[in-house]
Amino acid sequence: VVTASRAAAMMGEDERQSPYGLWAQMTGIDPGEDLDQVDPIFWGKVLEPAVEEGVRLRTGWDVRRCQKFIRYAGTEPLGATPDCLIVPRLPDGSPAPYAEWGVLEIKTCDAFAWNEWKKSEDSRILEMQQDPNGAFSWRPPRREPPAGYQIQLQVQLACTGLSWGVIAVLVGGNRLELYHYNRHDGAIQAIAAKAVEFMRMVNERESPPIDWGMDGDAIRRIYAGAEPGKVILGDEALEELALRYQELGKTAKGIEDERGILSAQILATIGDAVEAKLPGGKRITAPVIGEALIESYVRKGFRAVHVREARAEKKSKRRP
């Protein structure tokens, strides 16, 4: 299934992964990176229990940890593991019926990144604020969480069957922002329909378009190996990539991003070949640079792309 945390990438709204990157990971073509070692994700997981407790203390809500996988009740391949559930209380203090509960999704965000969030233009979204007397109330927010956060929450609401949820964001490690969203059935239907099509593409190995700006690392992981001694004949399109790659190598380092994209395109074209001969005489070499022990860590193997001149013909030493 497409889980809530993957739905944003499927919909093209994830800042770290494109639909192709998700497809390559779900088909097993790309082993993927170790996200647990990516600093924002690592610290987000470490701080999640603290943010949960902070929400509980600041709001007085009955917050209950969920962490249970729930599959969508419909036929569409969706699933979710909500962080927590919010349990409202009836006037007599007893828990409200399940249908009145809400979902709590916990996030952490750098203050600089939060300042880049777009200003909210939707009055239906509510942000919790606290007045000088300590009372909380909801108001239209100054900034709106990224679409990926909202997609994740809507999938969780779809799977739990609940009608509302809150995204809790710890900004800069010292400020809590709470955003209230109602269930959006139109959005859920669009996500569910996309999940059906996406899983068909996964099962049939039908690739989405590659986003060369985002998928360079995935391409390099997919084509991390090469068959020793394998040489192919390249075409004019590959030669154009090689010449542009070579040209950028001679310019300022600011062009390194474009060279990274071109190296990924070249690797995707030559596959597991270590060399490609080009129509104009040049050649591409992409050997595997093996693992190396550097001080206290192991450097993983990688493939270095080089554009070289054609090999000079060896002259025979035989006498006429």
TORKOL-4160 file (C-alpha; in steps of 0.2 Angstrom, whole numbers, padded with zeros to 4 digits, m for minus):
320
<pt num="1" X="0000" Y="0000" Z="0000"/>
<pt num="2" X="0005" Y="0018" Z="m0001"/>
<pt num="3" X="0007" Y="0024" Z="0017"/>
<pt num="4" X="0003" Y="0041" Z="0024"/>
<pt num="5" X="0021" Y="0046" Z="0025"/>
<pt num="6" X="0024" Y="0041" Z="0007"/>
<pt num="7" X="0008" Y="0049" Z="0000"/>
<pt num="8" X="0016" Y="0066" Z="m0002"/>
<pt num="9" X="0030" Y="0059" Z="m0013"/>
<pt num="10" X="0017" Y="0050" Z="m0024"/>
<pt num="11" X="0008" Y="0066" Z="m0026"/>
<pt num="12" X="0023" Y="0076" Z="m0031"/>
<pt num="13" X="0023" Y="0086" Z="m0015"/>
<pt num="14" X="0038" Y="0079" Z="m0005"/>
<pt num="15" X="0053" Y="0090" Z="m0004"/>
<pt num="16" X="0065" Y="0075" Z="m0002"/>
<pt num="17" X="0058" Y="0062" Z="m0014"/>
<pt num="18" X="0049" Y="0062" Z="m0031"/>
<pt num="19" X="0036" Y="0050" Z="m0038"/>
<pt num="20" X="0050" Y="0041" Z="m0047"/>
<pt num="21" X="0061" Y="0040" Z="m0032"/>
<pt num="22" X="0046" Y="0032" Z="m0022"/>
<pt num="23" X="0042" Y="0020" Z="m0037"/>
<pt num="24" X="0061" Y="0015" Z="m0038"/>
<pt num="25" X="0061" Y="0011" Z="m0019"/>
<pt num="26" X="0044" Y="0002" Z="m0019"/>
<pt num="27" X="0049" Y="m0009" Z="m0033"/>
<pt num="28" X="0066" Y="m0013" Z="m0025"/>
<pt num="29" X="0076" Y="m0005" Z="m0039"/>
<pt num="30" X="0083" Y="0008" Z="m0027"/>
<pt num="31" X="0088" Y="0001" Z="m0010"/>
<pt num="32" X="0085" Y="0019" Z="m0004"/>
<pt num="33" X="0096" Y="0030" Z="0008"/>
<pt num="34" X="0096" Y="0026" Z="0027"/>
<pt num="35" X="0084" Y="0040" Z="0032"/>
<pt num="36" X="0087" Y="0036" Z="0051"/>
<pt num="37" X="0104" Y="0044" Z="0049"/>
<pt num="38" X="0097" Y="0060" Z="0040"/>
<pt num="39" X="0098" Y="0074" Z="0054"/>
<pt num="40" X="0081" Y="0081" Z="0052"/>
<pt num="41" X="0072" Y="0064" Z="0052"/>
<pt num="42" X="0084" Y="0057" Z="0066"/>
<pt num="43" X="0080" Y="0072" Z="0078"/>
<pt num="44" X="0062" Y="0072" Z="0073"/>
<pt num="45" X="0060" Y="0054" Z="0079"/>
<pt num="46" X="0070" Y="0058" Z="0095"/>
<pt num="47" X="0060" Y="0073" Z="0099"/>
<pt num="48" X="0043" Y="0066" Z="0095"/>
<pt num="49" X="0039" Y="0059" Z="0112"/>
<pt num="50" X="0044" Y="0076" Z="0120"/>
<pt num="51" X="0033" Y="0086" Z="0108"/>
<pt num="52" X="0018" Y="0074" Z="0112"/>
<pt num="53" X="0021" Y="0078" Z="0130"/>
<pt num="54" X="0022" Y="0096" Z="0126"/>
<pt num="55" X="0006" Y="0096" Z="0117"/>
<pt num="56" X="m0002" Y="0087" Z="0132"/>
<pt num="57" X="0004" Y="0099" Z="0145"/>
<pt num="58" X="0001" Y="0115" Z="0134"/>
<pt num="59" X="m0017" Y="0111" Z="0129"/>
<pt num="60" X="m0023" Y="0099" Z="0142"/>
<pt num="61" X="m0029" Y="0087" Z="0129"/>
<pt num="62" X="m0031" Y="0069" Z="0132"/>
<pt num="63" X="m0017" Y="0063" Z="0119"/>
<pt num="64" X="m0015" Y="0045" Z="0117"/>
<pt num="65" X="m0001" Y="0037" Z="0107"/>
<pt num="66" X="m0007" Y="0026" Z="0093"/>
<pt num="67" X="0008" Y="0019" Z="0082"/>
<pt num="68" X="m0004" Y="0006" Z="0075"/>
<pt num="69" X="m0005" Y="0003" Z="0056"/>
<pt num="70" X="m0023" Y="0005" Z="0050"/>
<pt num="71" X="m0028" Y="0001" Z="0032"/>
<pt num="72" X="m0040" Y="0011" Z="0023"/>
<pt num="73" X="m0058" Y="0003" Z="0024"/>
<pt num="74" X="m0060" Y="0006" Z="0005"/>
<pt num="75" X="m0053" Y="m0004" Z="m0009"/>
<pt num="76" X="m0039" Y="0008" Z="m0013"/>
<pt num="77" X="m0022" Y="0003" Z="m0007"/>
<pt num="78" X="m0019" Y="0016" Z="0007"/>
<pt num="79" X="m0013" Y="0014" Z="0025"/>
<pt num="80" X="m0007" Y="0025" Z="0039"/>
<pt num="81" X="0001" Y="0024" Z="0056"/>
<pt num="82" X="m0005" Y="0040" Z="0066"/>
<pt num="83" X="0007" Y="0046" Z="0079"/>
<pt num="84" X="m0007" Y="0050" Z="0092"/>
<pt num="85" X="m0026" Y="0052" Z="0094"/>
<pt num="86" X="m0034" Y="0066" Z="0103"/>
<pt num="87" X="m0049" Y="0061" Z="0114"/>
<pt num="88" X="m0061" Y="0074" Z="0118"/>
<pt num="89" X="m0070" Y="0074" Z="0135"/>
<pt num="90" X="m0089" Y="0074" Z="0138"/>
<pt num="91" X="m0096" Y="0087" Z="0151"/>
<pt num="92" X="m0096" Y="0073" Z="0164"/>
<pt num="93" X="m0077" Y="0070" Z="0161"/>
<pt num="94" X="m0079" Y="0053" Z="0152"/>
<pt num="95" X="m0071" Y="0050" Z="0134"/>
<pt num="96" X="m0081" Y="0055" Z="0119"/>
<pt num="97" X="m0087" Y="0042" Z="0107"/>
<pt num="98" X="m0073" Y="0037" Z="0094"/>
<pt num="99" X="m0081" Y="0046" Z="0080"/>
<pt num="100" X="m0077" Y="0063" Z="0089"/>
<pt num="101" X="m0059" Y="0059" Z="0091"/>
<pt num="102" X="m0045" Y="0068" Z="0081"/>
<pt num="103" X="m0028" Y="0063" Z="0074"/>
<pt num="104" X="m0012" Y="0072" Z="0080"/>
<pt num="105" X="0002" Y="0072" Z="0068"/>
<pt num="106" X="0019" Y="0078" Z="0076"/>
<pt num="107" X="0033" Y="0087" Z="0066"/>
<pt num="108" X="0049" Y="0096" Z="0070"/>
<pt num="109" X="0055" Y="0111" Z="0059"/>
<pt num="110" X="0070" Y="0122" Z="0058"/>
<pt num="111" X="0065" Y="0140" Z="0062"/>
<pt num="112" X="0073" Y="0146" Z="0045"/>
<pt num="113" X="0063" Y="0133" Z="0036"/>
<pt num="114" X="0047" Y="0138" Z="0045"/>
<pt num="115" X="0050" Y="0156" Z="0039"/>
<pt num="116" X="0049" Y="0150" Z="0021"/>
<pt num="117" X="0032" Y="0142" Z="0023"/>
<pt num="118" X="0020" Y="0151" Z="0012"/>
<pt num="119" X="0008" Y="0163" Z="0020"/>
<pt num="120" X="m0009" Y="0156" Z="0023"/>
<pt num="121" X="m0024" Y="0162" Z="0012"/>
<pt num="122" X="m0036" Y="0149" Z="0018"/>
<pt num="123" X="m0047" Y="0155" Z="0032"/>
<pt num="124" X="m0053" Y="0137" Z="0035"/>
<pt num="125" X="m0037" Y="0132" Z="0042"/>
<pt num="126" X="m0035" Y="0136" Z="0061"/>
<pt num="127" X="m0019" Y="0139" Z="0071"/>
<pt num="128" X="m0020" Y="0138" Z="0090"/>
<pt num="129" X="m0014" Y="0154" Z="0100"/>
<pt num="130" X="m0013" Y="0157" Z="0118"/>
<pt num="131" X="m0018" Y="0174" Z="0126"/>
<pt num="132" X="m0009" Y="0182" Z="0140"/>
<pt num="133" X="m0021" Y="0174" Z="0153"/>
<pt num="134" X="m0016" Y="0157" Z="0147"/>
<pt num="135" X="m0032" Y="0153" Z="0137"/>
<pt num="136" X="m0031" Y="0144" Z="0120"/>
<pt num="137" X="m0041" Y="0149" Z="0105"/>
<pt num="138" X="m0041" Y="0145" Z="0086"/>
<pt num="139" X="m0037" Y="0158" Z="0073"/>
<pt num="140" X="m0032" Y="0159" Z="0055"/>
<pt num="141" X="m0014" Y="0155" Z="0054"/>
<pt num="142" X="0000" Y="0166" Z="0048"/>
<pt num="143" X="0009" Y="0152" Z="0038"/>
<pt num="144" X="0002" Y="0136" Z="0031"/>
<pt num="145" X="0011" Y="0119" Z="0033"/>
<pt num="146" X="0018" Y="0111" Z="0017"/>
<pt num="147" X="0006" Y="0102" Z="0006"/>
<pt num="148" X="0015" Y="0086" Z="0011"/>
<pt num="149" X="0011" Y="0088" Z="0029"/>
<pt num="150" X="m0008" Y="0090" Z="0024"/>
<pt num="151" X="m0008" Y="0076" Z="0013"/>
<pt num="152" X="m0001" Y="0064" Z="0026"/>
<pt num="153" X="m0014" Y="0070" Z="0039"/>
<pt num="154" X="m0028" Y="0068" Z="0026"/>
<pt num="155" X="m0023" Y="0050" Z="0023"/>
<pt num="156" X="m0023" Y="0047" Z="0042"/>
<pt num="157" X="m0040" Y="0054" Z="0043"/>
<pt num="158" X="m0046" Y="0043" Z="0028"/>
<pt num="159" X="m0039" Y="0027" Z="0037"/>
<pt num="160" X="m0045" Y="0031" Z="0054"/>
<pt num="161" X="m0062" Y="0037" Z="0048"/>
<pt num="162" X="m0061" Y="0052" Z="0059"/>
<pt num="163" X="m0066" Y="0070" Z="0054"/>
<pt num="164" X="m0053" Y="0081" Z="0060"/>
<pt num="165" X="m0035" Y="0082" Z="0065"/>
<pt num="166" X="m0021" Y="0093" Z="0071"/>
<pt num="167" X="m0003" Y="0095" Z="0065"/>
<pt num="168" X="0009" Y="0100" Z="0079"/>
<pt num="169" X="0025" Y="0108" Z="0074"/>
<pt num="170" X="0039" Y="0111" Z="0086"/>
<pt num="171" X="0048" Y="0126" Z="0077"/>
<pt num="172" X="0066" Y="0129" Z="0081"/>
<pt num="173" X="0066" Y="0118" Z="0096"/>
<pt num="174" X="0056" Y="0131" Z="0107"/>
<pt num="175" X="0040" Y="0136" Z="0099"/>
<pt num="176" X="0025" Y="0125" Z="0097"/>
<pt num="177" X="0013" Y="0128" Z="0082"/>
<pt num="178" X="m0004" Y="0119" Z="0081"/>
<pt num="179" X="m0014" Y="0118" Z="0065"/>
<pt num="180" X="m0032" Y="0112" Z="0065"/>
<pt num="181" X="m0039" Y="0103" Z="0049"/>
<pt num="182" X="m0055" Y="0095" Z="0045"/>
<pt num="183" X="m0057" Y="0080" Z="0034"/>
<pt num="184" X="m0057" Y="0084" Z="0015"/>
<pt num="185" X="m0066" Y="0070" Z="0006"/>
<pt num="186" X="m0062" Y="0078" Z="m0011"/>
<pt num="187" X="m0043" Y="0077" Z="m0007"/>
<pt num="188" X="m0045" Y="0059" Z="0000"/>
<pt num="189" X="m0053" Y="0054" Z="m0016"/>
<pt num="190" X="m0040" Y="0061" Z="m0027"/>
<pt num="191" X="m0026" Y="0053" Z="m0016"/>
<pt num="192" X="m0035" Y="0036" Z="m0016"/>
<pt num="193" X="m0037" Y="0037" Z="m0035"/>
<pt num="194" X="m0019" Y="0041" Z="m0037"/>
<pt num="195" X="m0014" Y="0027" Z="m0026"/>
<pt num="196" X="m0023" Y="0014" Z="m0037"/>
<pt num="197" X="m0014" Y="0020" Z="m0052"/>
<pt num="198" X="0003" Y="0022" Z="m0043"/>
<pt num="199" X="0002" Y="0004" Z="m0036"/>
<pt num="200" X="m0002" Y="m0002" Z="m0054"/>
<pt num="201" X="0014" Y="0006" Z="m0060"/>
<pt num="202" X="0024" Y="m0002" Z="m0046"/>
<pt num="203" X="0017" Y="m0019" Z="m0049"/>
<pt num="204" X="0019" Y="m0018" Z="m0068"/>
<pt num="205" X="0036" Y="m0010" Z="m0067"/>
<pt num="206" X="0030" Y="0006" Z="m0077"/>
<pt num="207" X="0041" Y="0020" Z="m0072"/>
<pt num="208" X="0035" Y="0038" Z="m0068"/>
<pt num="209" X="0045" Y="0052" Z="m0077"/>
<pt num="210" X="0062" Y="0055" Z="m0069"/>
<pt num="211" X="0065" Y="0071" Z="m0060"/>
<pt num="212" X="0083" Y="0074" Z="m0064"/>
<pt num="213" X="0085" Y="0088" Z="m0051"/>
<pt num="214" X="0078" Y="0076" Z="m0037"/>
<pt num="215" X="0083" Y="0059" Z="m0043"/>
<pt num="216" X="0101" Y="0060" Z="m0045"/>
<pt num="217" X="0106" Y="0051" Z="m0029"/>
<pt num="218" X="0093" Y="0038" Z="m0033"/>
<pt num="219" X="0100" Y="0035" Z="m0050"/>
<pt num="220" X="0118" Y="0034" Z="m0043"/>
<pt num="221" X="0112" Y="0021" Z="m0031"/>
<pt num="222" X="0103" Y="0011" Z="m0044"/>
<pt num="223" X="0118" Y="0011" Z="m0056"/>
<pt num="224" X="0131" Y="0009" Z="m0042"/>
<pt num="225" X="0138" Y="m0007" Z="m0050"/>
<pt num="226" X="0147" Y="m0010" Z="m0067"/>
<pt num="227" X="0151" Y="m0026" Z="m0076"/>
<pt num="228" X="0171" Y="m0027" Z="m0078"/>
<pt num="229" X="0176" Y="m0025" Z="m0096"/>
<pt num="230" X="0159" Y="m0021" Z="m0103"/>
<pt num="231" X="0160" Y="m0007" Z="m0117"/>
<pt num="232" X="0145" Y="0000" Z="m0126"/>
<pt num="233" X="0143" Y="0011" Z="m0141"/>
<pt num="234" X="0135" Y="0027" Z="m0137"/>
<pt num="235" X="0124" Y="0038" Z="m0149"/>
<pt num="236" X="0124" Y="0057" Z="m0152"/>
<pt num="237" X="0112" Y="0060" Z="m0137"/>
<pt num="238" X="0124" Y="0052" Z="m0125"/>
<pt num="239" X="0139" Y="0062" Z="m0133"/>
<pt num="240" X="0129" Y="0078" Z="m0131"/>
<pt num="241" X="0127" Y="0074" Z="m0112"/>
<pt num="242" X="0146" Y="0070" Z="m0111"/>
<pt num="243" X="0152" Y="0086" Z="m0120"/>
<pt num="244" X="0141" Y="0096" Z="m0108"/>
<pt num="245" X="0147" Y="0087" Z="m0093"/>
<pt num="246" X="0165" Y="0090" Z="m0099"/>
<pt num="247" X="0162" Y="0108" Z="m0102"/>
<pt num="248" X="0154" Y="0111" Z="m0085"/>
<pt num="249" X="0169" Y="0103" Z="m0077"/>
<pt num="250" X="0180" Y="0118" Z="m0083"/>
<pt num="251" X="0168" Y="0131" Z="m0076"/>
<pt num="252" X="0165" Y="0138" Z="m0058"/>
<pt num="253" X="0160" Y="0126" Z="m0045"/>
<pt num="254" X="0142" Y="0133" Z="m0045"/>
<pt num="255" X="0138" Y="0122" Z="m0059"/>
<pt num="256" X="0141" Y="0107" Z="m0049"/>
<pt num="257" X="0123" Y="0103" Z="m0047"/>
<pt num="258" X="0120" Y="0103" Z="m0066"/>
<pt num="259" X="0135" Y="0091" Z="m0068"/>
<pt num="260" X="0127" Y="0080" Z="m0055"/>
<pt num="261" X="0111" Y="0079" Z="m0065"/>
<pt num="262" X="0121" Y="0075" Z="m0081"/>
<pt num="263" X="0131" Y="0062" Z="m0072"/>
<pt num="264" X="0115" Y="0053" Z="m0066"/>
<pt num="265" X="0108" Y="0054" Z="m0084"/>
<pt num="266" X="0124" Y="0047" Z="m0091"/>
<pt num="267" X="0124" Y="0032" Z="m0079"/>
<pt num="268" X="0106" Y="0029" Z="m0082"/>
<pt num="269" X="0110" Y="0028" Z="m0101"/>
<pt num="270" X="0126" Y="0017" Z="m0100"/>
<pt num="271" X="0119" Y="0006" Z="m0086"/>
<pt num="272" X="0132" Y="m0006" Z="m0080"/>
<pt num="273" X="0145" Y="m0003" Z="m0093"/>
<pt num="274" X="0161" Y="0004" Z="m0087"/>
<pt num="275" X="0165" Y="0013" Z="m0104"/>
<pt num="276" X="0155" Y="0020" Z="m0119"/>
<pt num="277" X="0163" Y="0024" Z="m0135"/>
<pt num="278" X="0155" Y="0040" Z="m0143"/>
<pt num="279" X="0152" Y="0044" Z="m0161"/>
<pt num="280" X="0164" Y="0059" Z="m0161"/>
<pt num="281" X="0179" Y="0049" Z="m0155"/>
<pt num="282" X="0178" Y="0053" Z="m0136"/>
<pt num="283" X="0173" Y="0040" Z="m0123"/>
<pt num="284" X="0165" Y="0039" Z="m0106"/>
<pt num="285" X="0172" Y="0029" Z="m0092"/>
<pt num="286" X="0162" Y="0026" Z="m0076"/>
<pt num="287" X="0172" Y="0013" Z="m0066"/>
<pt num="288" X="0167" Y="0008" Z="m0048"/>
<pt num="289" X="0178" Y="0016" Z="m0035"/>
<pt num="290" X="0179" Y="0003" Z="m0021"/>
<pt num="291" X="0176" Y="0005" Z="m0003"/>
<pt num="292" X="0190" Y="0013" Z="0008"/>
<pt num="293" X="0193" Y="0014" Z="0026"/>
<pt num="294" X="0195" Y="0032" Z="0031"/>
<pt num="295" X="0200" Y="0035" Z="0049"/>
<pt num="296" X="0185" Y="0029" Z="0058"/>
<pt num="297" X="0172" Y="0027" Z="0045"/>
<pt num="298" X="0170" Y="0016" Z="0029"/>
<pt num="299" X="0168" Y="0026" Z="0013"/>
<pt num="300" X="0155" Y="0017" Z="0002"/>
<pt num="301" X="0159" Y="0013" Z="m0016"/>
<pt num="302" X="0153" Y="0025" Z="m0030"/>
<pt num="303" X="0155" Y="0027" Z="m0048"/>
<pt num="304" X="0165" Y="0041" Z="m0055"/>
<pt num="305" X="0160" Y="0048" Z="m0072"/>
<pt num="306" X="0174" Y="0054" Z="m0084"/>
<pt num="307" X="0174" Y="0060" Z="m0102"/>
<pt num="308" X="0190" Y="0056" Z="m0110"/>
<pt num="309" X="0198" Y="0057" Z="m0127"/>
<pt num="310" X="0198" Y="0042" Z="m0139"/>
<pt num="311" X="0212" Y="0030" Z="m0136"/>
<pt num="312" X="0227" Y="0032" Z="m0148"/>
<pt num="313" X="0229" Y="0018" Z="m0160"/>
<pt num="314" X="0244" Y="0007" Z="m0154"/>
<pt num="315" X="0258" Y="0006" Z="m0168"/>
<pt num="316" X="0264" Y="m0011" Z="m0173"/>
<pt num="317" X="0282" Y="m0014" Z="m0168"/>
<pt num="318" X="0284" Y="m0027" Z="m0182"/>
<pt num="319" X="0296" Y="m0022" Z="m0196"/>
<pt num="320" X="0289" Y="m0022" Z="m0214"/>
